[in-house]
């Protein structure tokens, strides 16, 4: 934990990513794919039949797992690796 947030060592994240298996759950991947076109959280929530808070949680988890700075970078990384 760092400042109340989960922290994943960048080297550990890079090792996990380069291993080939997706660290994302099916739902995280789905929400990340819906976020790929830049849709706002409310729209993603409606399309995925989730609450906006749940969408934010899935996006935050995906960003953390991928060691990304934001959801846009997470989408790029996941697409490059064929996970979404």
N, CA, C and O atoms as a CHARMM CRD file, in Angstrom:
* protein
*
  336
    1    1 UNK  N      0.84300  -1.17600   0.00000 PROA 1      0.00000
    2    1 UNK  CA     0.00000   0.00000   0.00000 PROA 1      0.00000
    3    1 UNK  C      0.88900   1.24100   0.00000 PROA 1      0.00000
    4    1 UNK  O      1.91900   1.29100   0.67200 PROA 1      0.00000
    5    2 UNK  N      0.47700   2.20500  -0.74700 PROA 2      0.00000
    6    2 UNK  CA     1.18600   3.47400  -0.79800 PROA 2      0.00000
    7    2 UNK  C      0.12800   4.56100  -0.87500 PROA 2      0.00000
    8    2 UNK  O     -0.66900   4.59600  -1.81300 PROA 2      0.00000
    9    3 UNK  N      0.12200   5.43200   0.09600 PROA 3      0.00000
   10    3 UNK  CA    -0.84100   6.53900   0.14800 PROA 3      0.00000
   11    3 UNK  C     -2.27500   6.02900   0.02900 PROA 3      0.00000
   12    3 UNK  O     -3.12000   6.67200  -0.59500 PROA 3      0.00000
   13    4 UNK  N     -2.54400   4.86800   0.63100 PROA 4      0.00000
   14    4 UNK  CA    -3.89100   4.31900   0.59800 PROA 4      0.00000
   15    4 UNK  C     -4.24600   3.57300  -0.67000 PROA 4      0.00000
   16    4 UNK  O     -5.38000   3.11800  -0.81700 PROA 4      0.00000
   17    5 UNK  N     -3.30200   3.43700  -1.59100 PROA 5      0.00000
   18    5 UNK  CA    -3.54500   2.73800  -2.84900 PROA 5      0.00000
   19    5 UNK  C     -2.64400   1.52200  -2.93700 PROA 5      0.00000
   20    5 UNK  O     -1.56600   1.48200  -2.34300 PROA 5      0.00000
   21    6 UNK  N     -3.10400   0.52700  -3.69100 PROA 6      0.00000
   22    6 UNK  CA    -2.25700  -0.63300  -3.92100 PROA 6      0.00000
   23    6 UNK  C     -1.10700  -0.23400  -4.82100 PROA 6      0.00000
   24    6 UNK  O     -1.26100   0.57700  -5.73500 PROA 6      0.00000
   25    7 UNK  N      0.03800  -0.81200  -4.54800 PROA 7      0.00000
   26    7 UNK  CA     1.22500  -0.52000  -5.34600 PROA 7      0.00000
   27    7 UNK  C      1.80000  -1.83100  -5.84300 PROA 7      0.00000
   28    7 UNK  O      2.01500  -2.75400  -5.05600 PROA 7      0.00000
   29    8 UNK  N      2.04900  -1.92300  -7.12800 PROA 8      0.00000
   30    8 UNK  CA     2.70400  -3.09300  -7.70300 PROA 8      0.00000
   31    8 UNK  C      4.04000  -2.63000  -8.24900 PROA 8      0.00000
   32    8 UNK  O      4.11400  -1.70300  -9.05500 PROA 8      0.00000
   33    9 UNK  N      5.08800  -3.28800  -7.79800 PROA 9      0.00000
   34    9 UNK  CA     6.42600  -2.96100  -8.26600 PROA 9      0.00000
   35    9 UNK  C      6.44800  -3.02600  -9.79400 PROA 9      0.00000
   36    9 UNK  O      5.99200  -4.01900 -10.36200 PROA 9      0.00000
   37   10 UNK  N      6.96400  -2.00000 -10.47700 PROA 10     0.00000
   38   10 UNK  CA     6.98900  -1.99400 -11.93900 PROA 10     0.00000
   39   10 UNK  C      7.70300  -3.20800 -12.53900 PROA 10     0.00000
   40   10 UNK  O      7.28400  -3.70900 -13.58300 PROA 10     0.00000
   41   11 UNK  N      8.76100  -3.68400 -11.90300 PROA 11     0.00000
   42   11 UNK  CA     9.45600  -4.86500 -12.42100 PROA 11     0.00000
   43   11 UNK  C      8.57700  -6.10100 -12.32200 PROA 11     0.00000
   44   11 UNK  O      8.56200  -6.92700 -13.23500 PROA 11     0.00000
   45   12 UNK  N      7.84900  -6.23400 -11.22800 PROA 12     0.00000
   46   12 UNK  CA     6.94500  -7.35900 -11.05400 PROA 12     0.00000
   47   12 UNK  C      5.82500  -7.30000 -12.09300 PROA 12     0.00000
   48   12 UNK  O      5.45800  -8.32200 -12.67300 PROA 12     0.00000
   49   13 UNK  N      5.29000  -6.11400 -12.32500 PROA 13     0.00000
   50   13 UNK  CA     4.24100  -5.95200 -13.32900 PROA 13     0.00000
   51   13 UNK  C      4.77000  -6.29600 -14.71600 PROA 13     0.00000
   52   13 UNK  O      4.08600  -6.96700 -15.48900 PROA 13     0.00000
   53   14 UNK  N      5.97700  -5.84400 -15.03700 PROA 14     0.00000
   54   14 UNK  CA     6.57500  -6.13900 -16.34300 PROA 14     0.00000
   55   14 UNK  C      6.80600  -7.63300 -16.51000 PROA 14     0.00000
   56   14 UNK  O      6.56600  -8.17800 -17.58800 PROA 14     0.00000
   57   15 UNK  N      7.26900  -8.30400 -15.45900 PROA 15     0.00000
   58   15 UNK  CA     7.47800  -9.75300 -15.52400 PROA 15     0.00000
   59   15 UNK  C      6.16400 -10.48200 -15.77800 PROA 15     0.00000
   60   15 UNK  O      6.10600 -11.39600 -16.60000 PROA 15     0.00000
   61   16 UNK  N      5.12200 -10.08200 -15.08000 PROA 16     0.00000
   62   16 UNK  CA     3.82000 -10.72400 -15.24700 PROA 16     0.00000
   63   16 UNK  C      3.27600 -10.49300 -16.64700 PROA 16     0.00000
   64   16 UNK  O      2.70500 -11.39600 -17.25900 PROA 16     0.00000
   65   17 UNK  N      3.45400  -9.28400 -17.14800 PROA 17     0.00000
   66   17 UNK  CA     2.95500  -8.95400 -18.48000 PROA 17     0.00000
   67   17 UNK  C      3.71000  -9.72600 -19.55000 PROA 17     0.00000
   68   17 UNK  O      3.10300 -10.23200 -20.49500 PROA 17     0.00000
   69   18 UNK  N      5.01400  -9.82000 -19.41200 PROA 18     0.00000
   70   18 UNK  CA     5.79900 -10.49900 -20.43800 PROA 18     0.00000
   71   18 UNK  C      5.63200 -12.01000 -20.38400 PROA 18     0.00000
   72   18 UNK  O      6.06200 -12.70400 -21.30600 PROA 18     0.00000
   73   19 UNK  N      5.02500 -12.53200 -19.33700 PROA 19     0.00000
   74   19 UNK  CA     4.82400 -13.97200 -19.21100 PROA 19     0.00000
   75   19 UNK  C      3.81700 -14.49000 -20.22900 PROA 19     0.00000
   76   19 UNK  O      3.78800 -15.69100 -20.49500 PROA 19     0.00000
   77   20 UNK  N      2.99100 -13.62000 -20.80700 PROA 20     0.00000
   78   20 UNK  CA     2.07900 -14.02000 -21.86400 PROA 20     0.00000
   79   20 UNK  C      0.64200 -14.22300 -21.43200 PROA 20     0.00000
   80   20 UNK  O     -0.26600 -13.96000 -22.22000 PROA 20     0.00000
   81   21 UNK  N      0.39700 -14.67400 -20.22800 PROA 21     0.00000
   82   21 UNK  CA    -0.96600 -14.87000 -19.75900 PROA 21     0.00000
   83   21 UNK  C     -1.53900 -13.54700 -19.28200 PROA 21     0.00000
   84   21 UNK  O     -0.85000 -12.74800 -18.64800 PROA 21     0.00000
   85   22 UNK  N     -2.79500 -13.33000 -19.59100 PROA 22     0.00000
   86   22 UNK  CA    -3.43700 -12.08900 -19.17400 PROA 22     0.00000
   87   22 UNK  C     -3.65700 -12.07800 -17.66900 PROA 22     0.00000
   88   22 UNK  O     -4.17600 -13.04000 -17.10400 PROA 22     0.00000
   89   23 UNK  N     -3.26400 -10.99100 -17.02500 PROA 23     0.00000
   90   23 UNK  CA    -3.53000 -10.86300 -15.59200 PROA 23     0.00000
   91   23 UNK  C     -4.95200 -10.37600 -15.31400 PROA 23     0.00000
   92   23 UNK  O     -5.37800 -10.30900 -14.16100 PROA 23     0.00000
   93   24 UNK  N     -5.68200 -10.03700 -16.38000 PROA 24     0.00000
   94   24 UNK  CA    -7.01200  -9.46400 -16.23300 PROA 24     0.00000
   95   24 UNK  C     -8.08100 -10.54000 -16.08800 PROA 24     0.00000
   96   24 UNK  O     -7.99700 -11.60800 -16.69400 PROA 24     0.00000
   97   25 UNK  N     -9.09000 -10.23300 -15.26800 PROA 25     0.00000
   98   25 UNK  CA   -10.25600 -11.10500 -15.21800 PROA 25     0.00000
   99   25 UNK  C    -11.06800 -10.85500 -16.48800 PROA 25     0.00000
  100   25 UNK  O    -10.84000  -9.87300 -17.19500 PROA 25     0.00000
  101   26 UNK  N    -11.99900 -11.73300 -16.76800 PROA 26     0.00000
  102   26 UNK  CA   -12.84300 -11.56100 -17.95200 PROA 26     0.00000
  103   26 UNK  C    -13.61400 -10.24200 -17.87900 PROA 26     0.00000
  104   26 UNK  O    -13.75900  -9.55300 -18.88900 PROA 26     0.00000
  105   27 UNK  N    -14.10000  -9.89400 -16.70800 PROA 27     0.00000
  106   27 UNK  CA   -14.88100  -8.66800 -16.55900 PROA 27     0.00000
  107   27 UNK  C    -13.99700  -7.42900 -16.70300 PROA 27     0.00000
  108   27 UNK  O    -14.42100  -6.43900 -17.30000 PROA 27     0.00000
  109   28 UNK  N    -12.77500  -7.46900 -16.16500 PROA 28     0.00000
  110   28 UNK  CA   -11.84400  -6.34900 -16.32800 PROA 28     0.00000
  111   28 UNK  C    -11.53300  -6.14100 -17.80500 PROA 28     0.00000
  112   28 UNK  O    -11.50300  -5.00700 -18.28500 PROA 28     0.00000
  113   29 UNK  N    -11.30000  -7.23300 -18.52400 PROA 29     0.00000
  114   29 UNK  CA   -11.00900  -7.13900 -19.95500 PROA 29     0.00000
  115   29 UNK  C    -12.20300  -6.57500 -20.71700 PROA 29     0.00000
  116   29 UNK  O    -12.03800  -5.75600 -21.62100 PROA 29     0.00000
  117   30 UNK  N    -13.39700  -7.01200 -20.35100 PROA 30     0.00000
  118   30 UNK  CA   -14.60900  -6.51800 -21.00600 PROA 30     0.00000
  119   30 UNK  C    -14.77100  -5.01200 -20.80200 PROA 30     0.00000
  120   30 UNK  O    -15.03500  -4.27600 -21.75300 PROA 30     0.00000
  121   31 UNK  N    -14.61500  -4.56800 -19.57600 PROA 31     0.00000
  122   31 UNK  CA   -14.77200  -3.14300 -19.26600 PROA 31     0.00000
  123   31 UNK  C    -13.66800  -2.33000 -19.93900 PROA 31     0.00000
  124   31 UNK  O    -13.91700  -1.22800 -20.42600 PROA 31     0.00000
  125   32 UNK  N    -12.46600  -2.86500 -19.96800 PROA 32     0.00000
  126   32 UNK  CA   -11.36000  -2.17000 -20.62600 PROA 32     0.00000
  127   32 UNK  C    -11.63100  -2.03900 -22.12500 PROA 32     0.00000
  128   32 UNK  O    -11.34500  -1.00100 -22.72200 PROA 32     0.00000
  129   33 UNK  N    -12.17600  -3.08200 -22.72300 PROA 33     0.00000
  130   33 UNK  CA   -12.51900  -3.03400 -24.15000 PROA 33     0.00000
  131   33 UNK  C    -13.59800  -1.98300 -24.40100 PROA 33     0.00000
  132   33 UNK  O    -13.52600  -1.24400 -25.38200 PROA 33     0.00000
  133   34 UNK  N    -14.58100  -1.91300 -23.53200 PROA 34     0.00000
  134   34 UNK  CA   -15.63200  -0.89900 -23.68000 PROA 34     0.00000
  135   34 UNK  C    -15.07700   0.51100 -23.49600 PROA 34     0.00000
  136   34 UNK  O    -15.61000   1.46900 -24.05600 PROA 34     0.00000
  137   35 UNK  N    -14.01500   0.63700 -22.71700 PROA 35     0.00000
  138   35 UNK  CA   -13.39000   1.94000 -22.48200 PROA 35     0.00000
  139   35 UNK  C    -12.47300   2.34900 -23.62600 PROA 35     0.00000
  140   35 UNK  O    -12.04400   3.50000 -23.69900 PROA 35     0.00000
  141   36 UNK  N    -12.17500   1.41900 -24.51200 PROA 36     0.00000
  142   36 UNK  CA   -11.18700   1.65900 -25.56300 PROA 36     0.00000
  143   36 UNK  C    -11.54400   2.82200 -26.48300 PROA 36     0.00000
  144   36 UNK  O    -10.65300   3.51100 -26.98100 PROA 36     0.00000
  145   37 UNK  N    -12.82300   3.04500 -26.71000 PROA 37     0.00000
  146   37 UNK  CA   -13.21000   4.13800 -27.61500 PROA 37     0.00000
  147   37 UNK  C    -13.37200   5.46700 -26.88500 PROA 37     0.00000
  148   37 UNK  O    -13.85400   6.44300 -27.46000 PROA 37     0.00000
  149   38 UNK  N    -12.96500   5.49800 -25.60800 PROA 38     0.00000
  150   38 UNK  CA   -13.01400   6.74200 -24.84600 PROA 38     0.00000
  151   38 UNK  C    -14.35600   7.03700 -24.21400 PROA 38     0.00000
  152   38 UNK  O    -14.60700   8.15900 -23.77500 PROA 38     0.00000
  153   39 UNK  N    -15.22700   6.03300 -24.16300 PROA 39     0.00000
  154   39 UNK  CA   -16.55000   6.23300 -23.57500 PROA 39     0.00000
  155   39 UNK  C    -16.43300   6.61200 -22.10200 PROA 39     0.00000
  156   39 UNK  O    -15.56000   6.10500 -21.39800 PROA 39     0.00000
  157   40 UNK  N    -17.30300   7.49800 -21.63500 PROA 40     0.00000
  158   40 UNK  CA   -17.28900   7.85200 -20.21100 PROA 40     0.00000
  159   40 UNK  C    -17.78400   6.68200 -19.35800 PROA 40     0.00000
  160   40 UNK  O    -18.44000   5.76600 -19.85500 PROA 40     0.00000
  161   41 UNK  N    -17.46100   6.73200 -18.09100 PROA 41     0.00000
  162   41 UNK  CA   -17.81200   5.65200 -17.16700 PROA 41     0.00000
  163   41 UNK  C    -19.31000   5.35000 -17.20100 PROA 41     0.00000
  164   41 UNK  O    -19.70100   4.18300 -17.19900 PROA 41     0.00000
  165   42 UNK  N    -20.14500   6.37500 -17.23200 PROA 42     0.00000
  166   42 UNK  CA   -21.59900   6.16100 -17.22800 PROA 42     0.00000
  167   42 UNK  C    -22.04700   5.34300 -18.43700 PROA 42     0.00000
  168   42 UNK  O    -22.90600   4.47000 -18.31400 PROA 42     0.00000
  169   43 UNK  N    -21.47300   5.62200 -19.59100 PROA 43     0.00000
  170   43 UNK  CA   -21.83300   4.88100 -20.80300 PROA 43     0.00000
  171   43 UNK  C    -21.34500   3.43800 -20.72600 PROA 43     0.00000
  172   43 UNK  O    -22.06600   2.51400 -21.10300 PROA 43     0.00000
  173   44 UNK  N    -20.13000   3.24500 -20.24000 PROA 44     0.00000
  174   44 UNK  CA   -19.59200   1.89000 -20.07300 PROA 44     0.00000
  175   44 UNK  C    -20.48600   1.11100 -19.11400 PROA 44     0.00000
  176   44 UNK  O    -20.80800  -0.05200 -19.36100 PROA 44     0.00000
  177   45 UNK  N    -20.88300   1.75500 -18.02300 PROA 45     0.00000
  178   45 UNK  CA   -21.74200   1.10700 -17.02900 PROA 45     0.00000
  179   45 UNK  C    -23.05800   0.66000 -17.65500 PROA 45     0.00000
  180   45 UNK  O    -23.51900  -0.45600 -17.41700 PROA 45     0.00000
  181   46 UNK  N    -23.65000   1.52600 -18.44500 PROA 46     0.00000
  182   46 UNK  CA   -24.91800   1.18800 -19.09400 PROA 46     0.00000
  183   46 UNK  C    -24.73900   0.02500 -20.06500 PROA 46     0.00000
  184   46 UNK  O    -25.54700  -0.90400 -20.07500 PROA 46     0.00000
  185   47 UNK  N    -23.70300   0.06800 -20.86800 PROA 47     0.00000
  186   47 UNK  CA   -23.46500  -0.98000 -21.86700 PROA 47     0.00000
  187   47 UNK  C    -23.13100  -2.32200 -21.22800 PROA 47     0.00000
  188   47 UNK  O    -23.45700  -3.37200 -21.78200 PROA 47     0.00000
  189   48 UNK  N    -22.48200  -2.29300 -20.06400 PROA 48     0.00000
  190   48 UNK  CA   -22.08200  -3.53400 -19.39100 PROA 48     0.00000
  191   48 UNK  C    -23.07700  -3.95600 -18.31100 PROA 48     0.00000
  192   48 UNK  O    -22.87000  -4.96600 -17.63900 PROA 48     0.00000
  193   49 UNK  N    -24.14200  -3.19600 -18.14200 PROA 49     0.00000
  194   49 UNK  CA   -25.14200  -3.46800 -17.09800 PROA 49     0.00000
  195   49 UNK  C    -24.50400  -3.51900 -15.71200 PROA 49     0.00000
  196   49 UNK  O    -24.76600  -4.42400 -14.92000 PROA 49     0.00000
  197   50 UNK  N    -23.66500  -2.52700 -15.44200 PROA 50     0.00000
  198   50 UNK  CA   -22.97800  -2.40200 -14.15800 PROA 50     0.00000
  199   50 UNK  C    -23.22000  -1.00700 -13.60100 PROA 50     0.00000
  200   50 UNK  O    -23.66100  -0.11200 -14.32200 PROA 50     0.00000
  201   51 UNK  N    -22.93600  -0.82500 -12.33200 PROA 51     0.00000
  202   51 UNK  CA   -23.00900   0.52000 -11.75900 PROA 51     0.00000
  203   51 UNK  C    -21.73300   1.27700 -12.13200 PROA 51     0.00000
  204   51 UNK  O    -20.69700   0.65800 -12.37200 PROA 51     0.00000
  205   52 UNK  N    -21.79800   2.60400 -12.18200 PROA 52     0.00000
  206   52 UNK  CA   -20.59100   3.38200 -12.47900 PROA 52     0.00000
  207   52 UNK  C    -19.45200   3.10200 -11.49400 PROA 52     0.00000
  208   52 UNK  O    -18.28900   3.06100 -11.89200 PROA 52     0.00000
  209   53 UNK  N    -19.77400   2.91200 -10.23100 PROA 53     0.00000
  210   53 UNK  CA   -18.74200   2.61100  -9.23700 PROA 53     0.00000
  211   53 UNK  C    -18.03800   1.29700  -9.52600 PROA 53     0.00000
  212   53 UNK  O    -16.82300   1.18600  -9.35700 PROA 53     0.00000
  213   54 UNK  N    -18.79800   0.30400  -9.96000 PROA 54     0.00000
  214   54 UNK  CA   -18.20900  -0.99100 -10.30000 PROA 54     0.00000
  215   54 UNK  C    -17.30500  -0.85800 -11.51800 PROA 54     0.00000
  216   54 UNK  O    -16.23400  -1.46300 -11.57000 PROA 54     0.00000
  217   55 UNK  N    -17.73300  -0.07200 -12.49100 PROA 55     0.00000
  218   55 UNK  CA   -16.89900   0.16100 -13.67900 PROA 55     0.00000
  219   55 UNK  C    -15.59200   0.82200 -13.26800 PROA 55     0.00000
  220   55 UNK  O    -14.52200   0.41500 -13.72000 PROA 55     0.00000
  221   56 UNK  N    -15.67000   1.83600 -12.41500 PROA 56     0.00000
  222   56 UNK  CA   -14.45100   2.50100 -11.94900 PROA 56     0.00000
  223   56 UNK  C    -13.53000   1.51300 -11.23600 PROA 56     0.00000
  224   56 UNK  O    -12.31300   1.55400 -11.41400 PROA 56     0.00000
  225   57 UNK  N    -14.10800   0.63200 -10.43700 PROA 57     0.00000
  226   57 UNK  CA   -13.30100  -0.36800  -9.73300 PROA 57     0.00000
  227   57 UNK  C    -12.60800  -1.31300 -10.71000 PROA 57     0.00000
  228   57 UNK  O    -11.42300  -1.60600 -10.55100 PROA 57     0.00000
  229   58 UNK  N    -13.33200  -1.78900 -11.71400 PROA 58     0.00000
  230   58 UNK  CA   -12.73000  -2.68000 -12.71300 PROA 58     0.00000
  231   58 UNK  C    -11.62300  -1.96600 -13.48600 PROA 58     0.00000
  232   58 UNK  O    -10.56100  -2.54000 -13.72600 PROA 58     0.00000
  233   59 UNK  N    -11.86900  -0.72400 -13.87500 PROA 59     0.00000
  234   59 UNK  CA   -10.85100   0.02800 -14.61100 PROA 59     0.00000
  235   59 UNK  C     -9.61900   0.25900 -13.75100 PROA 59     0.00000
  236   59 UNK  O     -8.49200   0.10200 -14.22200 PROA 59     0.00000
  237   60 UNK  N     -9.82500   0.62700 -12.50600 PROA 60     0.00000
  238   60 UNK  CA    -8.70700   0.85100 -11.59700 PROA 60     0.00000
  239   60 UNK  C     -7.89400  -0.42200 -11.40500 PROA 60     0.00000
  240   60 UNK  O     -6.66300  -0.38700 -11.39500 PROA 60     0.00000
  241   61 UNK  N     -8.57700  -1.52600 -11.25500 PROA 61     0.00000
  242   61 UNK  CA    -7.89700  -2.80900 -11.07500 PROA 61     0.00000
  243   61 UNK  C     -7.08800  -3.17200 -12.31800 PROA 61     0.00000
  244   61 UNK  O     -5.94800  -3.62400 -12.20500 PROA 61     0.00000
  245   62 UNK  N     -7.66800  -2.97800 -13.49700 PROA 62     0.00000
  246   62 UNK  CA    -6.96700  -3.28900 -14.74300 PROA 62     0.00000
  247   62 UNK  C     -5.73900  -2.40300 -14.91700 PROA 62     0.00000
  248   62 UNK  O     -4.67400  -2.88500 -15.30100 PROA 62     0.00000
  249   63 UNK  N     -5.88400  -1.12600 -14.64000 PROA 63     0.00000
  250   63 UNK  CA    -4.76200  -0.18800 -14.74800 PROA 63     0.00000
  251   63 UNK  C     -3.63500  -0.61100 -13.81100 PROA 63     0.00000
  252   63 UNK  O     -2.46800  -0.62100 -14.20000 PROA 63     0.00000
  253   64 UNK  N     -3.98600  -0.95500 -12.58700 PROA 64     0.00000
  254   64 UNK  CA    -2.98500  -1.38400 -11.60400 PROA 64     0.00000
  255   64 UNK  C     -2.29800  -2.66900 -12.04200 PROA 64     0.00000
  256   64 UNK  O     -1.07100  -2.76400 -12.00500 PROA 64     0.00000
  257   65 UNK  N     -3.08100  -3.65300 -12.45600 PROA 65     0.00000
  258   65 UNK  CA    -2.51100  -4.94200 -12.85700 PROA 65     0.00000
  259   65 UNK  C     -1.56000  -4.80700 -14.04100 PROA 65     0.00000
  260   65 UNK  O     -0.57500  -5.53900 -14.13500 PROA 65     0.00000
  261   66 UNK  N     -1.85000  -3.87900 -14.93600 PROA 66     0.00000
  262   66 UNK  CA    -1.01300  -3.70500 -16.12200 PROA 66     0.00000
  263   66 UNK  C      0.13400  -2.73300 -15.88400 PROA 66     0.00000
  264   66 UNK  O      0.97500  -2.54100 -16.76300 PROA 66     0.00000
  265   67 UNK  N      0.17800  -2.12200 -14.71200 PROA 67     0.00000
  266   67 UNK  CA     1.24200  -1.17000 -14.41100 PROA 67     0.00000
  267   67 UNK  C      1.15100   0.07200 -15.27400 PROA 67     0.00000
  268   67 UNK  O      2.15600   0.72200 -15.55900 PROA 67     0.00000
  269   68 UNK  N     -0.07800   0.39800 -15.69100 PROA 68     0.00000
  270   68 UNK  CA    -0.30100   1.54100 -16.57900 PROA 68     0.00000
  271   68 UNK  C     -0.53100   2.81200 -15.76800 PROA 68     0.00000
  272   68 UNK  O     -0.83500   2.76500 -14.57600 PROA 68     0.00000
  273   69 UNK  N     -0.38000   3.94200 -16.44300 PROA 69     0.00000
  274   69 UNK  CA    -0.59000   5.23700 -15.80600 PROA 69     0.00000
  275   69 UNK  C     -2.06400   5.62700 -15.79000 PROA 69     0.00000
  276   69 UNK  O     -2.51100   6.35500 -14.90300 PROA 69     0.00000
  277   70 UNK  N     -2.81400   5.14000 -16.77400 PROA 70     0.00000
  278   70 UNK  CA    -4.22800   5.48300 -16.88100 PROA 70     0.00000
  279   70 UNK  C     -4.92300   4.42800 -17.73900 PROA 70     0.00000
  280   70 UNK  O     -4.28000   3.50800 -18.24500 PROA 70     0.00000
  281   71 UNK  N     -6.23300   4.56600 -17.89700 PROA 71     0.00000
  282   71 UNK  CA    -6.97800   3.53700 -18.63000 PROA 71     0.00000
  283   71 UNK  C     -6.62700   3.51100 -20.11100 PROA 71     0.00000
  284   71 UNK  O     -6.71000   2.45700 -20.74200 PROA 71     0.00000
  285   72 UNK  N     -6.24100   4.63700 -20.67200 PROA 72     0.00000
  286   72 UNK  CA    -5.89600   4.67200 -22.09000 PROA 72     0.00000
  287   72 UNK  C     -4.61500   3.87800 -22.34800 PROA 72     0.00000
  288   72 UNK  O     -4.51800   3.14400 -23.33100 PROA 72     0.00000
  289   73 UNK  N     -3.64700   4.03000 -21.46700 PROA 73     0.00000
  290   73 UNK  CA    -2.41000   3.25200 -21.57000 PROA 73     0.00000
  291   73 UNK  C     -2.70100   1.77800 -21.31800 PROA 73     0.00000
  292   73 UNK  O     -2.12100   0.91200 -21.97300 PROA 73     0.00000
  293   74 UNK  N     -3.58700   1.48900 -20.38400 PROA 74     0.00000
  294   74 UNK  CA    -3.95300   0.09600 -20.09900 PROA 74     0.00000
  295   74 UNK  C     -4.59300  -0.55400 -21.32300 PROA 74     0.00000
  296   74 UNK  O     -4.30100  -1.70800 -21.63500 PROA 74     0.00000
  297   75 UNK  N     -5.45800   0.17500 -22.01400 PROA 75     0.00000
  298   75 UNK  CA    -6.08300  -0.35100 -23.23700 PROA 75     0.00000
  299   75 UNK  C     -5.00400  -0.66100 -24.27100 PROA 75     0.00000
  300   75 UNK  O     -5.01800  -1.72500 -24.89000 PROA 75     0.00000
  301   76 UNK  N     -4.07200   0.26800 -24.45300 PROA 76     0.00000
  302   76 UNK  CA    -3.00600   0.05800 -25.43600 PROA 76     0.00000
  303   76 UNK  C     -2.18200  -1.17700 -25.09300 PROA 76     0.00000
  304   76 UNK  O     -1.92200  -2.01500 -25.95700 PROA 76     0.00000
  305   77 UNK  N     -1.77100  -1.29000 -23.83100 PROA 77     0.00000
  306   77 UNK  CA    -0.96800  -2.43900 -23.41000 PROA 77     0.00000
  307   77 UNK  C     -1.72700  -3.75000 -23.60100 PROA 77     0.00000
  308   77 UNK  O     -1.17100  -4.73000 -24.09600 PROA 77     0.00000
  309   78 UNK  N     -2.99000  -3.76000 -23.20900 PROA 78     0.00000
  310   78 UNK  CA    -3.79400  -4.97900 -23.33300 PROA 78     0.00000
  311   78 UNK  C     -4.00600  -5.35600 -24.79800 PROA 78     0.00000
  312   78 UNK  O     -3.99200  -6.53800 -25.14100 PROA 78     0.00000
  313   79 UNK  N     -4.20000  -4.37400 -25.65000 PROA 79     0.00000
  314   79 UNK  CA    -4.37000  -4.66300 -27.08400 PROA 79     0.00000
  315   79 UNK  C     -3.07500  -5.18600 -27.70300 PROA 79     0.00000
  316   79 UNK  O     -3.09500  -6.12100 -28.50400 PROA 79     0.00000
  317   80 UNK  N     -1.95400  -4.57800 -27.32600 PROA 80     0.00000
  318   80 UNK  CA    -0.66300  -5.02700 -27.85700 PROA 80     0.00000
  319   80 UNK  C     -0.39900  -6.48700 -27.52300 PROA 80     0.00000
  320   80 UNK  O      0.26400  -7.19200 -28.28400 PROA 80     0.00000
  321   81 UNK  N     -0.91300  -6.93900 -26.39200 PROA 81     0.00000
  322   81 UNK  CA    -0.67700  -8.30600 -25.93700 PROA 81     0.00000
  323   81 UNK  C     -1.81600  -9.25400 -26.30100 PROA 81     0.00000
  324   81 UNK  O     -1.77600 -10.43700 -25.96600 PROA 81     0.00000
  325   82 UNK  N     -2.83500  -8.72600 -26.99200 PROA 82     0.00000
  326   82 UNK  CA    -3.94200  -9.55600 -27.44100 PROA 82     0.00000
  327   82 UNK  C     -4.91000  -9.96800 -26.34400 PROA 82     0.00000
  328   82 UNK  O     -5.59500 -10.98400 -26.46800 PROA 82     0.00000
  329   83 UNK  N     -4.97200  -9.18700 -25.27400 PROA 83     0.00000
  330   83 UNK  CA    -5.84500  -9.52700 -24.15400 PROA 83     0.00000
  331   83 UNK  C     -7.22400  -8.90700 -24.27800 PROA 83     0.00000
  332   83 UNK  O     -8.15300  -9.34300 -23.59900 PROA 83     0.00000
  333   84 UNK  N     -7.38000  -7.91200 -25.11800 PROA 84     0.00000
  334   84 UNK  CA    -8.69500  -7.31200 -25.38300 PROA 84     0.00000
  335   84 UNK  C     -8.81300  -7.09300 -26.87000 PROA 84     0.00000
  336   84 UNK  O     -9.83600  -6.59700 -27.34100 PROA 84     0.00000
